[in-house]
């Protein structure tokens, strides 16, 4: 199957950053919300989320993201605050959450393991759905989920080394053990009807778990829908008419844009290529995108979480799928190497990376060396 594209493939970003004071301590983003369009509170106290609107090119996306972050940082400078592009707080630390009915319900259902979610800050990349190719787009993002290794930014949780991608391990392996389908990567889907049926089944499981935990069913139905009650890393979003990839950690804006550029370029390949699921290796060409069988993808995902780009299997796979692996330098491998991190060390690391983010925004990402072309344009 091959369908011609219908104009530029729009893309948008949601990036979560920890907020710290001048001593590197986590603080609430008071005064930063509203400093720019698209800035919002997250459900945990010390996180600020920065969103963009849908943009037709990476150049437009870059301009908007840096403009919004620049406004936030100018206000942060007045308040002696900083934004930290690391996926976890790293040290053993209590992270509070905002009071809401949705959060209360999740705490009841997930239980003590919900604390793992409170220690995670990530990036969501939205890509516009192409009519008739939505499931191919979804399946393509499932196939490249191991690309999360390109943006791993913290190996630590609660002061100890957890994995190269600590946030992904917290979300997928530790937070949702009692409701496993909510946070796991789902298998390839055959069509949009199958996707809708999956959402309905998962929502019923969520409702059952809620009732078992003593939550009134009508309270759950008032606060969640089948689409909003799952946290699987790749989703079709009817509300936004996008395919969403939620796997990457937060990172420097230039690195987030680099990844969004490459991911949108990969999905854009489907405008003139067939998607086939076959074998274990994966490959791309002008006419064909070959995605590995799902079980093979899971092996690459596990290695991406545990080892990151230190896994030769992950590097080779992403290279075969068209990613310029050598263009990425995930921070997790830079700060790795110790088994424990003290609160004092964590605060120092946060301040250092908050300063890096400021420099990145001041430079407008010029050091990333990217032109705004899509991955497809660069390789064709």
VOBA-1610 file (N, C-alpha, C; in pm, whole numbers, padded with zeros to 5 digits, always signed):
BEGIN
Unk+00085-00120+00000Unk+00000+00000+00000Unk+00087+00123+00000Unk+00054+00216-00087Unk+00129+00340-00093Unk+00033+00455-00117Unk+00041+00557-00032Unk-00046+00674-00043Unk+00040+00799-00046Unk+00015+00886-00143Unk+00092+01010-00150Unk+00061+01099-00031Unk+00160+01175+00014Unk+00139+01268+00124Unk+00054+01385+00080Unk-00005+01453+00175Unk-00091+01567+00144Unk-00036+01689+00217Unk+00079+01737+00173Unk+00139+01853+00235Unk+00234+01815+00346Unk+00297+01916+00407Unk+00394+01889+00516Unk+00328+01816+00631Unk+00405+01728+00695Unk+00357+01653+00809Unk+00379+01736+00935Unk+00272+01786+00991Unk+00285+01873+01108Unk+00328+01793+01230Unk+00401+01861+01319Unk+00448+01798+01442Unk+00446+01899+01556Unk+00435+01850+01680Unk+00436+01938+01797Unk+00502+01866+01913Unk+00532+01942+02017Unk+00607+01889+02131Unk+00540+01925+02263Unk+00558+01838+02361Unk+00529+01867+02501Unk+00652+01822+02579Unk+00717+01915+02648Unk+00840+01881+02722Unk+00823+01923+02868Unk+00857+01832+02959Unk+00846+01857+03102Unk+00984+01884+03160Unk+00996+01991+03239Unk+01122+02025+03302Unk+01104+02040+03453Unk+01203+01986+03527Unk+01205+02009+03671Unk+01240+02156+03698Unk+01180+02214+03799Unk+01209+02352+03837Unk+01290+02349+03966Unk+01401+02423+03968Unk+01487+02429+04086Unk+01513+02573+04126Unk+01550+02592+04254Unk+01591+02724+04300Unk+01742+02740+04281Unk+01796+02848+04332Unk+01938+02877+04313Unk+02032+02780+04381Unk+01978+02695+04469Unk+02059+02593+04536Unk+02040+02455+04474Unk+01961+02447+04369Unk+01939+02318+04304Unk+01829+02235+04367Unk+01753+02294+04459Unk+01644+02222+04523Unk+01518+02230+04438Unk+01442+02121+04434Unk+01317+02119+04359Unk+01216+02212+04423Unk+01153+02296+04340Unk+01053+02391+04389Unk+00937+02396+04291Unk+00826+02450+04333Unk+00712+02466+04244Unk+00736+02578+04144Unk+00674+02570+04026Unk+00698+02669+03921Unk+00616+02796+03936Unk+00595+02840+04061Unk+00518+02963+04082Unk+00583+03079+04007Unk+00503+03153+03935Unk+00554+03267+03860Unk+00599+03233+03719Unk+00619+03105+03689Unk+00664+03065+03556Unk+00546+03025+03466Unk+00442+02972+03529Unk+00323+02937+03452Unk+00261+03066+03397Unk+00240+03067+03269Unk+00187+03188+03208Unk+00293+03284+03158Unk+00422+03253+03184Unk+00529+03338+03133Unk+00534+03335+02981Unk+00482+03228+02922Unk+00473+03215+02777Unk+00353+03129+02744Unk+00304+03143+02623Unk+00194+03058+02579Unk+00240+02912+02581Unk+00150+02823+02622Unk+00183+02681+02621Unk+00255+02631+02744Unk+00266+02712+02848Unk+00331+02668+02973Unk+00223+02630+03074Unk+00237+02512+03132Unk+00134+02460+03222Unk+00197+02385+03338Unk+00119+02368+03446Unk+00158+02282+03555Unk+00140+02137+03512Unk+00223+02049+03566Unk+00200+01906+03554Unk+00136+01859+03684Unk+00111+01728+03697Unk+00042+01683+03818Unk+00134+01675+03939Unk+00265+01683+03918Unk+00359+01687+04031Unk+00405+01831+04051Unk+00435+01865+04174Unk+00458+02005+04211Unk+00575+02072+04140Unk+00695+02008+04130Unk+00810+02084+04078Unk+00834+02071+03928Unk+00729+02045+03848Unk+00746+02030+03704Unk+00669+02137+03630Unk+00734+02195+03527Unk+00669+02286+03434Unk+00668+02220+03297Unk+00553+02218+03233Unk+00542+02162+03099Unk+00536+02276+02996Unk+00613+02261+02890Unk+00614+02360+02782Unk+00566+02291+02655Unk+00458+02344+02598Unk+00398+02285+02479Unk+00413+02379+02360Unk+00418+02319+02242Unk+00414+02398+02119Unk+00284+02372+02046Unk+00254+02456+01950Unk+00143+02431+01860Unk+00191+02342+01745Unk+00102+02282+01667Unk+00145+02202+01551Unk+00218+02289+01449Unk+00334+02243+01405Unk+00418+02319+01311Unk+00446+02234+01188Unk+00456+02299+01072Unk+00475+02226+00947Unk+00619+02183+00926Unk+00715+02253+00987Unk+00856+02220+00970Unk+00926+02223+01103Unk+01043+02158+01108Unk+01123+02162+01229Unk+01175+02303+01254Unk+01201+02378+01148Unk+01245+02516+01168Unk+01139+02598+01242Unk+01013+02582+01205Unk+00905+02652+01274Unk+00893+02602+01418Unk+00907+02471+01436Unk+00898+02414+01570Unk+01010+02467+01658Unk+01130+02475+01603Unk+01245+02526+01678Unk+01220+02671+01720Unk+01175+02753+01628Unk+01152+02894+01659Unk+01050+02909+01771Unk+00942+02833+01764Unk+00838+02847+01866Unk+00884+02795+02001Unk+00951+02679+02003Unk+00997+02623+02130Unk+01097+02715+02198Unk+01194+02765+02122Unk+01294+02854+02182Unk+01233+02987+02225Unk+01137+03036+02152Unk+01072+03162+02191Unk+00999+03144+02324Unk+00928+03034+02339Unk+00854+03010+02463Unk+00949+02982+02580Unk+01051+02902+02556Unk+01147+02876+02663Unk+01223+03003+02701Unk+01254+03086+02602Unk+01324+03211+02631Unk+01243+03300+02724Unk+01114+03309+02699Unk+01028+03390+02785Unk+01022+03332+02927Unk+01014+03199+02936Unk+01012+03135+03069Unk+01142+03160+03143Unk+01255+03149+03073Unk+01384+03166+03138Unk+01408+03311+03181Unk+01356+03405+03106Unk+01371+03545+03149Unk+01297+03567+03281Unk+01180+03509+03292Unk+01107+03519+03418Unk+01176+03439+03528Unk+01228+03322+03493Unk+01298+03239+03592Unk+01420+03310+03647Unk+01489+03385+03563Unk+01607+03459+03609Unk+01569+03562+03715Unk+01454+03625+03699Unk+01407+03722+03798Unk+01375+03656+03931Unk+01333+03528+03925Unk+01289+03457+04046Unk+01396+03364+04101Unk+01517+03365+04041Unk+01625+03275+04080Unk+01579+03130+04070Unk+01525+03096+03953Unk+01479+02961+03925Unk+01550+02909+03800Unk+01551+02777+03784Unk+01609+02716+03667Unk+01526+02598+03620Unk+01541+02562+03492Unk+01474+02445+03435Unk+01578+02336+03411Unk+01547+02216+03456Unk+01645+02106+03452Unk+01601+02000+03351Unk+01683+01976+03248Unk+01649+01877+03145Unk+01700+01737+03178Unk+01670+01689+03298Unk+01706+01554+03339Unk+01577+01479+03373Unk+01571+01351+03340Unk+01445+01277+03347Unk+01399+01246+03488Unk+01490+01237+03584Unk+01453+01206+03722Unk+01526+01302+03816Unk+01477+01316+03939Unk+01549+01399+04037Unk+01680+01335+04083Unk+01697+01206+04056Unk+01819+01127+04081Unk+01836+01085+04226Unk+01828+01178+04320Unk+01853+01141+04460Unk+01724+01098+04527Unk+01738+01041+04646Unk+01620+01003+04724Unk+01551+01130+04770Unk+01429+01151+04726Unk+01362+01278+04749Unk+01212+01261+04737Unk+01138+01326+04824Unk+00993+01323+04817Unk+00946+01426+04716Unk+00867+01381+04619Unk+00812+01470+04517Unk+00662+01478+04539Unk+00613+01596+04573Unk+00471+01613+04599Unk+00391+01625+04471Unk+00262+01605+04482Unk+00173+01614+04367Unk+00062+01713+04394Unk+00008+01770+04288Unk-00105+01861+04300Unk-00231+01782+04331Unk-00317+01841+04410Unk-00440+01773+04447Unk-00539+01778+04332Unk-00583+01661+04287Unk-00685+01653+04183Unk-00756+01518+04193Unk-00877+01513+04141Unk-00953+01389+04147Unk-00886+01280+04062Unk-00834+01317+03946Unk-00765+01219+03861Unk-00647+01157+03935Unk-00568+01240+04000Unk-00452+01188+04072Unk-00494+01102+04190Unk-00600+01144+04259Unk-00648+01065+04372Unk-00690+00926+04326Unk-00759+00919+04213Unk-00804+00789+04160Unk-00685+00703+04122Unk-00586+00761+04055Unk-00469+00683+04015Unk-00392+00632+04136Unk-00383+00713+04239Unk-00316+00667+04360Unk-00388+00547+04422Unk-00522+00550+04419Unk-00597+00438+04474Unk-00577+00312+04391Unk-00575+00327+04259Unk-00565+00210+04171Unk-00424+00154+04168Unk-00326+00240+04147Unk-00188+00196+04132Unk-00123+00168+04268Unk-00168+00240+04372Unk-00114+00219+04506Unk+00021+00285+04524Unk+00103+00229+04611Unk+00233+00288+04643Unk+00323+00302+04521Unk+00304+00217+04420Unk+00389+00222+04301Unk+00369+00350+04220Unk+00262+00424+04248Unk+00240+00548+04174Unk+00349+00651+04204Unk+00422+00631+04313Unk+00531+00723+04345Unk+00637+00723+04236Unk+00651+00610+04165Unk+00750+00604+04058Unk+00717+00704+03947Unk+00589+00719+03917Unk+00548+00813+03812Unk+00581+00956+03852Unk+00571+00985+03981Unk+00597+01122+04028Unk+00743+01163+04010Unk+00830+01069+03982Unk+00973+01099+03967Unk+01017+01100+03820Unk+00923+01122+03730Unk+00954+01113+03587Unk+00918+01242+03513Unk+01009+01289+03429Unk+00983+01404+03341Unk+01025+01364+03201Unk+00935+01382+03104Unk+00964+01332+02970Unk+00924+01428+02860Unk+00925+01373+02739Unk+00892+01446+02617Unk+00787+01368+02540Unk+00687+01437+02489Unk+00587+01377+02402Unk+00599+01441+02264Unk+00613+01358+02164Unk+00621+01406+02025Unk+00493+01367+01953Unk+00423+01466+01900Unk+00300+01443+01824Unk+00328+01461+01675Unk+00278+01367+01597Unk+00290+01374+01451Unk+00150+01365+01392Unk+00122+01452+01297Unk-00010+01458+01235Unk-00048+01325+01171Unk-00172+01284+01190Unk-00222+01162+01125Unk-00246+01186+00977Unk-00206+01088+00895Unk-00239+01090+00753Unk-00364+01003+00733Unk-00471+01058+00676Unk-00591+00978+00655Unk-00561+00851+00575Unk-00605+00739+00629Unk-00582+00611+00565Unk-00452+00544+00603Unk-00359+00618+00666Unk-00230+00562+00705Unk-00207+00567+00856Unk-00313+00594+00932Unk-00299+00613+01076Unk-00235+00492+01144Unk-00281+00373+01108Unk-00228+00253+01174Unk-00086+00226+01130Unk-00054+00252+01004Unk+00086+00240+00960Unk+00175+00335+01039Unk+00127+00457+01062Unk+00204+00553+01141Unk+00222+00504+01284Unk+00114+00455+01344Unk+00122+00401+01479Unk+00223+00287+01485Unk+00212+00193+01393Unk+00302+00077+01394Unk+00447+00116+01367Unk+00466+00219+01286Unk+00602+00267+01260Unk+00665+00321+01388Unk+00586+00393+01469Unk+00639+00446+01595Unk+00662+00334+01697Unk+00579+00232+01695Unk+00606+00115+01780Unk+00741+00055+01741Unk+00766+00044+01612Unk+00890-00018+01564Unk+01013+00061+01606Unk+01002+00194+01614Unk+01121+00274+01650Unk+01120+00316+01795Unk+01039+00251+01877Unk+01040+00285+02020Unk+01179+00272+02082Unk+01266+00181+02035Unk+01402+00177+02091Unk+01480+00307+02074Unk+01431+00397+01989Unk+01498+00527+01973Unk+01492+00610+02101Unk+01419+00564+02200Unk+01423+00632+02330Unk+01565+00640+02384Unk+01651+00545+02341Unk+01792+00545+02385Unk+01865+00671+02343Unk+01818+00738+02237Unk+01885+00857+02187Unk+01871+00976+02281Unk+01773+00968+02374Unk+01747+01083+02462Unk+01748+01044+02609Unk+01806+00931+02646Unk+01815+00896+02788Unk+01895+01004+02862Unk+01839+01058+02970Unk+01908+01167+03040Unk+01933+01141+03188Unk+01891+01025+03240Unk+01923+00997+03380Unk+01923+00847+03406Unk+02031+00797+03468Unk+02033+00656+03506Unk+01995+00632+03653Unk+01957+00738+03725Unk+01943+00728+03870Unk+01799+00750+03918Unk+01765+00677+04025Unk+01639+00695+04096Unk+01663+00666+04244Unk+01611+00754+04329Unk+01626+00737+04473Unk+01772+00723+04517Unk+01861+00792+04445Unk+02001+00794+04484Unk+02083+00675+04437Unk+02022+00585+04360Unk+02094+00467+04314Unk+02078+00449+04164Unk+02176+00383+04105Unk+02168+00357+03962Unk+02060+00253+03935Unk+01974+00284+03839Unk+01863+00195+03806Unk+01878+00135+03667Unk+01902+00219+03567Unk+01918+00174+03428Unk+01962+00295+03347Unk+02011+00272+03226Unk+02049+00385+03141Unk+01930+00478+03119Unk+01812+00420+03105Unk+01689+00498+03094Unk+01603+00476+03217Unk+01641+00541+03327Unk+01572+00518+03454Unk+01423+00551+03444Unk+01390+00661+03377Unk+01249+00700+03366Unk+01168+00593+03296Unk+01217+00540+03187Unk+01143+00437+03114Unk+01124+00312+03198Unk+01226+00278+03276Unk+01213+00160+03361Unk+01112+00185+03471Unk+01112+00305+03529Unk+01014+00339+03632Unk+00872+00327+03578Unk+00849+00385+03461Unk+00716+00384+03403Unk+00672+00243+03364Unk+00756+00175+03288Unk+00711+00052+03224Unk+00725-00072+03312Unk+00827-00074+03395Unk+00855-00196+03469Unk+00813-00189+03616Unk+00795-00068+03670Unk+00776-00056+03814Unk+00644+00010+03853Unk+00596+00106+03777Unk+00478+00181+03819Unk+00348+00105+03796Unk+00337+00035+03684Unk+00209-00021+03646Unk+00204-00174+03652Unk+00275-00233+03746Unk+00276-00378+03759Unk+00136-00435+03783Unk+00054-00363+03860Unk-00080-00413+03892Unk-00181-00386+03781Unk-00151-00292+03692Unk-00235-00267+03574Unk-00141-00261+03452Unk-00081-00374+03419Unk+00033-00374+03326Unk+00004-00320+03187Unk-00118-00341+03137Unk-00146-00295+03001Unk-00152-00143+02990Unk-00166-00074+03103Unk-00177+00071+03098Unk-00047+00137+03055Unk+00067+00084+03097Unk+00193+00152+03071Unk+00288+00080+02978Unk+00256-00043+02940Unk+00345-00118+02851Unk+00333-00070+02707Unk+00434-00103+02626Unk+00425-00084+02482Unk+00331-00190+02426Unk+00233-00149+02346Unk+00136-00244+02290Unk+00186-00299+02157Unk+00133-00415+02122Unk+00167-00479+01995Unk+00115-00397+01878Unk+00168-00428+01761Unk+00118-00364+01639Unk-00034-00385+01629Unk-00102-00285+01571Unk-00247-00294+01551Unk-00276-00320+01404Unk-00387-00392+01379Unk-00422-00424+01242Unk-00498-00313+01172Unk-00580-00240+01246Unk-00658-00129+01188Unk-00710-00043+01302Unk-00779+00065+01267Unk-00826+00158+01369Unk-00934+00096+01456Unk-01013+00003+01400Unk-01115-00063+01481Unk-01050-00147+01590Unk-00943-00216+01556Unk-00873-00294+01657Unk-00817-00202+01765Unk-00763-00088+01727Unk-00711+00007+01825Unk-00823+00052+01919Unk-00939+00084+01865Unk-01052+00129+01948Unk-01096+00018+02043Unk-01098-00105+01995Unk-01136-00217+02082Unk-01037-00233+02196Unk-00908-00216+02167Unk-00806-00223+02273Unk-00831-00117+02380Unk-00858+00004+02335Unk-00884+00112+02431Unk-01002+00078+02520Unk-01107+00025+02460Unk-01226-00009+02539Unk-01194-00119+02640Unk-01117-00221+02598Unk-01082-00329+02691Unk-00995-00278+02805Unk-00897-00194+02771Unk-00810-00141+02875Unk-00888-00051+02972Unk-00985+00023+02917Unk-01066+00109+03003Unk-01150+00025+03099Unk-01205-00084+03051Unk-01282-00173+03138Unk-01192-00232+03247Unk-01070-00269+03212Unk-00976-00319+03312Unk-00946-00211+03416Unk-00931-00087+03368Unk-00903+00025+03457Unk-01021+00046+03553Unk-01142+00040+03500Unk-01261+00056+03582Unk-01271-00056+03686Unk-01243-00179+03643Unk-01248-00292+03736Unk-01146-00275+03848Unk-01024-00233+03812Unk-00921-00211+03913Unk-00961-00100+04009Unk-01028+00002+03955Unk-01073+00113+04040Unk-01177+00066+04140Unk-01276-00010+04092Unk-01381-00060+04181Unk-01320-00151+04288Unk-01224-00236+04246Unk-01158-00324+04341Unk-01083-00246+04448Unk-01036-00124+04409Unk-00961-00040+04504Unk-01054+00049+04586Unk-01186+00034+04567Unk-01280+00111+04646Unk-01319+00244+04587Unk-01293+00266+04459Unk-01329+00391+04392Unk-01463+00373+04323Unk-01549+00471+04335Unk-01680+00464+04270Unk-01663+00469+04119Unk-01731+00380+04049Unk-01718+00371+03903Unk-01754+00502+03834Unk-01857+00569+03884Unk-01898+00695+03819Unk-01792+00803+03836Unk-01716+00800+03946Unk-01608+00898+03963Unk-01500+00877+03856Unk-01470+00751+03827Unk-01370+00722+03724Unk-01420+00767+03588Unk-01544+00734+03556Unk-01599+00769+03426Unk-01612+00920+03408Unk-01623+00993+03520Unk-01631+01140+03512Unk-01496+01204+03486Unk-01387+01132+03518Unk-01254+01191+03509Unk-01165+01129+03402Unk-01205+01015+03349Unk-01123+00946+03250Unk-01210+00900+03134Unk-01149+00892+03018Unk-01210+00832+02900Unk-01121+00716+02856Unk-01167+00631+02764Unk-01078+00525+02717Unk-00944+00577+02666Unk-00941+00695+02604Unk-00816+00748+02552Unk-00727+00805+02660Unk-00787+00868+02763Unk-00706+00935+02865Unk-00668+00843+02980Unk-00715+00719+02979Unk-00688+00628+03090Unk-00574+00532+03061Unk-00505+00550+02949Unk-00390+00464+02918Unk-00265+00550+02905Unk-00151+00489+02938Unk-00023+00558+02931Unk+00076+00479+02847Unk+00022+00397+02756Unk+00110+00322+02666Unk+00193+00420+02585Unk+00321+00387+02555Unk+00411+00487+02496Unk+00376+00537+02356Unk+00298+00460+02279Unk+00259+00502+02144Unk+00108+00498+02135Unk+00048+00611+02094Unk-00097+00619+02095Unk-00150+00693+01973Unk-00269+00651+01928Unk-00348+00732+01836Unk-00430+00828+01920Unk-00417+00957+01894Unk-00489+01056+01974Unk-00599+01119+01888Unk-00720+01072+01908Unk-00834+01127+01834Unk-00855+01273+01865Unk-00831+01310+01991Unk-00854+01448+02033Unk-00768+01546+01955Unk-00644+01507+01924Unk-00553+01598+01855Unk-00531+01560+01709Unk-00588+01449+01664Unk-00564+01395+01529Unk-00414+01374+01505Unk-00349+01318+01607Unk-00205+01291+01597Unk-00176+01147+01635Unk-00056+01104+01601Unk+00003+00984+01658Unk+00109+01034+01756Unk+00102+00988+01880Unk+00186+01042+01986Unk+00289+00939+02031Unk+00414+00983+02042Unk+00522+00901+02097Unk+00565+00963+02229Unk+00544+00889+02339Unk+00563+00941+02474Unk+00687+00885+02543Unk+00773+00816+02469Unk+00882+00742+02531Unk+01004+00826+02571Unk+01041+00930+02497Unk+01169+00996+02528Unk+01170+01067+02663Unk+01288+01072+02724Unk+01310+01158+02840Unk+01303+01304+02796Unk+01293+01393+02894Unk+01319+01533+02861Unk+01469+01548+02832Unk+01505+01656+02768Unk+01646+01677+02730Unk+01663+01823+02692Unk+01785+01861+02656Unk+01807+01996+02606Unk+01716+02022+02486Unk+01668+02144+02470Unk+01578+02173+02357Unk+01637+02132+02222Unk+01765+02155+02201Unk+01825+02117+02072Unk+01819+01968+02049Unk+01835+01887+02157Unk+01829+01742+02143Unk+01686+01695+02123Unk+01591+01758+02192Unk+01451+01726+02173Unk+01409+01755+02028Unk+01452+01869+01976Unk+01419+01905+01838Unk+01485+01811+01738Unk+01607+01773+01765Unk+01676+01678+01678Unk+01596+01547+01669Unk+01552+01499+01784Unk+01478+01374+01786Unk+01341+01389+01719Unk+01272+01499+01748Unk+01142+01522+01684Unk+01156+01530+01533Unk+01262+01592+01486Unk+01291+01602+01343Unk+01309+01464+01283Unk+01390+01381+01348Unk+01416+01248+01296Unk+01293+01158+01301Unk+01215+01170+01407Unk+01095+01088+01420Unk+00991+01129+01316Unk+00968+01259+01299Unk+00874+01304+01197Unk+00922+01263+01058Unk+01053+01271+01035Unk+01108+01229+00906Unk+01087+01081+00881Unk+01101+01000+00987Unk+01079+00857+00973Unk+00934+00828+00937Unk+00840+00891+01008Unk+00699+00869+00980Unk+00664+00921+00841Unk+00729+01030+00801Unk+00702+01091+00671Unk+00741+00999+00556Unk+00834+00907+00581Unk+00871+00809+00478Unk+00750+00730+00428Unk+00652+00712+00514Unk+00536+00632+00477Unk+00452+00700+00370Unk+00475+00830+00345Unk+00401+00898+00239Unk+00427+00834+00103Unk+00544+00773+00087Unk+00574+00712-00042Unk+00625+00571-00030Unk+00600+00506+00082Unk+00654+00372+00103Unk+00551+00281+00170Unk+00569+00153+00149Unk+00486+00052+00213Unk+00548+00014+00347Unk+00466-00016+00446Unk+00513-00067+00575Unk+00487-00216+00580Unk+00595-00292+00605Unk+00582-00437+00618Unk+00642-00480+00751Unk+00580-00575+00818Unk+00630-00628+00944Unk+00684-00768+00917Unk+00817-00783+00940Unk+00878-00910+00902Unk+01016-00923+00967Unk+01047-01042+01017Unk+01181-01072+01065Unk+01217-01004+01195Unk+01348-00990+01218Unk+01398-00936+01344Unk+01492-00816+01328Unk+01531-00784+01204Unk+01637-00684+01188Unk+01585-00544+01158Unk+01487-00530+01068Unk+01437-00399+01031Unk+01523-00331+00927Unk+01460-00249+00841Unk+01534-00174+00740Unk+01442-00070+00679Unk+01502+00028+00610Unk+01424+00129+00539Unk+01483+00150+00400Unk+01395+00183+00306Unk+01436+00224+00173Unk+01332+00322+00122Unk+01351+00374+00001Unk+01255+00469-00053Unk+01118+00405-00074Unk+01114+00275-00101Unk+00988+00208-00132Unk+00931+00128-00017Unk+01013+00096+00085Unk+00970+00002+00186Unk+01027+00036+00324Unk+00941+00031+00426Unk+00984+00035+00565Unk+00953-00103+00623Unk+01056-00175+00662Unk+01039-00309+00718Unk+01057-00300+00869Unk+00948-00323+00941Unk+00950-00322+01087Unk+00967-00465+01137Unk+01050-00486+01239Unk+01066-00622+01291Unk+00939-00672+01359Unk+00929-00802+01374Unk+00821-00858+01454Unk+00826-00797+01594Unk+00709-00792+01659Unk+00698-00718+01784Unk+00792-00772+01893Unk+00805-00903+01902Unk+00892-00959+02006Unk+01036-00915+01987Unk+01079-00898+01862Unk+01215-00849+01836Unk+01226-00703+01879Unk+01121-00623+01851Unk+01121-00483+01895Unk+01137-00475+02046Unk+01066-00561+02119Unk+01075-00559+02264Unk+01217-00584+02314Unk+01289-00671+02247Unk+01428-00696+02287Unk+01513-00570+02270Unk+01491-00500+02159Unk+01564-00374+02138Unk+01523-00270+02242Unk+01393-00265+02275Unk+01346-00170+02375Unk+01409-00198+02511Unk+01412-00325+02551Unk+01473-00361+02679Unk+01618-00317+02685Unk+01691-00340+02575Unk+01832-00299+02571Unk+01845-00148+02574Unk+01752-00077+02507Unk+01756+00070+02507Unk+01735+00125+02646Unk+01652+00058+02726Unk+01627+00102+02863Unk+01744+00066+02954Unk+01791-00056+02946Unk+01894-00102+03038Unk+02033-00048+03004Unk+02067-00046+02874Unk+02203-00010+02832Unk+02210+00119+02753Unk+02100+00161+02693Unk+02102+00281+02610Unk+02190+00261+02488Unk+02261+00366+02447Unk+02345+00357+02328Unk+02474+00280+02351Unk+02495+00229+02471Unk+02607+00139+02493Unk+02576-00001+02440Unk+02451-00025+02403Unk+02412-00151+02341Unk+02440-00145+02192Unk+02527-00229+02144Unk+02559-00233+02001Unk+02438-00277+01921Unk+02356-00365+01979Unk+02235-00410+01909Unk+02141-00293+01885Unk+02125-00206+01982Unk+02039-00089+01968Unk+02095+00007+01864Unk+02225+00034+01873Unk+02288+00125+01778Unk+02271+00073+01635Unk+02297-00054+01614Unk+02287-00113+01480Unk+02143-00108+01429Unk+02049-00137+01518Unk+01909-00136+01477Unk+01865+00004+01436Unk+01896+00104+01517Unk+01855+00240+01484Unk+01924+00289+01357Unk+02046+00248+01335Unk+02116+00282+01212Unk+02044+00221+01091Unk+02002+00096+01103Unk+01929+00032+00993Unk+01796+00100+00967Unk+01738+00158+01072Unk+01609+00225+01056Unk+01624+00371+01014Unk+01747+00413+00983Unk+01769+00543+00923Unk+01809+00655+01017Unk+01837+00624+01145Unk+01878+00727+01240Unk+02029+00746+01238Unk+02072+00873+01247Unk+02214+00905+01258Unk+02253+00896+01405Unk+02283+00776+01450Unk+02306+00751+01593Unk+02422+00835+01645Unk+02526+00852+01564Unk+02645+00925+01609Unk+02617+01074+01634Unk+02503+01124+01586Unk+02469+01265+01608Unk+02418+01290+01749Unk+02392+01183+01824Unk+02335+01196+01958Unk+02439+01163+02064Unk+02431+01237+02175Unk+02517+01213+02291Unk+02430+01215+02417Unk+02359+01106+02445Unk+02267+01105+02559Unk+02338+01137+02690Unk+02280+01227+02767Unk+02342+01273+02891Unk+02358+01159+02991Unk+02271+01061+02986Unk+02278+00953+03084Unk+02415+00887+03087Unk+02480+00874+02972Unk+02611+00809+02968Unk+02721+00902+03021Unk+02695+01031+03018Unk+02790+01128+03071Unk+02790+01129+03224Unk+02671+01122+03283Unk+02664+01132+03429Unk+02663+00997+03497Unk+02663+00890+03418Unk+02668+00755+03474Unk+02809+00728+03528Unk+02823+00617+03599Unk+02956+00577+03645Unk+02968+00562+03794Unk+02871+00613+03868Unk+02871+00596+04013Unk+02747+00514+04051Unk+02754+00443+04159Unk+02642+00360+04201Unk+02538+00438+04281Unk+02583+00543+04349Unk+02491+00622+04430Unk+02510+00770+04402Unk+02405+00848+04431Unk+02409+00993+04416Unk+02348+01053+04544Unk+02423+01138+04611Unk+02375+01203+04732Unk+02287+01322+04695Unk+02205+01371+04787Unk+02126+01491+04759Unk+02212+01610+04718Unk+02328+01625+04782Unk+02418+01736+04747Unk+02470+01722+04604Unk+02509+01601+04568Unk+02557+01578+04431Unk+02445+01600+04330Unk+02325+01555+04362Unk+02212+01572+04272Unk+02184+01720+04247Unk+02189+01801+04354Unk+02164+01944+04337Unk+02269+02010+04249Unk+02394+01970+04266Unk+02500+02024+04181Unk+02479+01987+04035Unk+02442+01862+04011Unk+02419+01818+03873Unk+02300+01892+03813Unk+02195+01912+03890Unk+02080+01986+03839Unk+02117+02128+03798Unk+02194+02196+03884Unk+02233+02333+03852Unk+02319+02339+03725Unk+02408+02242+03712Unk+02492+02238+03592Unk+02408+02223+03467Unk+02308+02136+03472Unk+02227+02111+03352Unk+02122+02219+03330Unk+02082+02288+03436Unk+01997+02406+03417Unk+02074+02514+03342Unk+02203+02530+03375Unk+02287+02626+03304Unk+02306+02586+03158Unk+02322+02456+03133Unk+02334+02409+02994Unk+02208+02443+02915Unk+02092+02426+02978Unk+01968+02458+02908Unk+01962+02607+02875Unk+02003+02691+02969Unk+02004+02835+02942Unk+02095+02867+02824Unk+02214+02807+02822Unk+02305+02833+02709Unk+02246+02784+02578Unk+02180+02670+02583Unk+02119+02613+02463Unk+02013+02708+02408Unk+01931+02762+02498Unk+01825+02852+02455Unk+01883+02984+02405Unk+01985+03036+02474Unk+02047+03161+02428Unk+02107+03146+02290Unk+02164+03029+02261Unk+02227+03007+02131Unk+02125+02973+02023Unk+02000+02950+02065Unk+01897+02913+01967Unk+01919+02777+01908Unk+01995+02692+01976Unk+02021+02558+01925Unk+02120+02551+01813Unk+02191+02661+01787Unk+02282+02662+01672Unk+02392+02559+01686Unk+02429+02525+01811Unk+02536+02427+01829Unk+02494+02287+01790Unk+02360+02267+01774Unk+02316+02134+01734Unk+02351+02105+01590Unk+02380+02211+01510Unk+02427+02191+01375Unk+02322+02140+01279Unk+02193+02165+01310Unk+02087+02114+01225Unk+02029+02226+01142Unk+01981+02191+01023Unk+01930+02290+00930Unk+01779+02300+00931Unk+01711+02210+01001Unk+01566+02209+00995Unk+01511+02115+00891Unk+01598+02046+00814Unk+01552+01947+00720Unk+01505+01823+00793Unk+01413+01753+00735Unk+01368+01628+00794Unk+01472+01519+00771Unk+01461+01411+00848Unk+01554+01298+00830Unk+01543+01242+00690Unk+01422+01242+00636Unk+01404+01191+00501Unk+01478+01277+00400Unk+01470+01409+00416Unk+01538+01500+00324Unk+01688+01484+00332Unk+01740+01458+00453Unk+01886+01449+00470Unk+01943+01320+00411Unk+01860+01214+00407Unk+01914+01085+00363Unk+01881+01054+00219Unk+01781+01122+00161Unk+01743+01092+00022Unk+01836+01164-00076
//
